[in-house]
């Protein structure tokens, strides 16, 4: 009787051991589909975050005036300088076109010298939140 109990225990343990070897949860392959509009939203969010004024960032103001001229100035600027960020800021009663998001004053002054060729009234600003 005792031999059968040991034998049954051994067979049960062997069966459980062998069956556990074949168990696995996932095969490690992951695939998903993403709506293309999601990537567009992320790009827009990145642009908005880049245009938010941060206290330790410098910008260059290239225009100060009415709304329509500000829009035209920004549009013309974006056609010619694709690597700069640009935004229109409303400050009663005028609209301002701010360019760039420069970390250091040296970097912003270097870019200001280049932009003054096309926009002679451009100047450096450090906006506050």
Secondary structure as UniProt FT lines:
FT   HELIX           2..21
FT   HELIX           36..51
FT   TURN            55..56
FT   STRAND          58..65
FT   HELIX           67..80
FT   TURN            82..83
FT   STRAND          86..91
FT   TURN            92..93
FT   STRAND          94..102
FT   HELIX           105..115
FT   TURN            116..118
FT   TURN            120..121
FT   STRAND          123..125
//
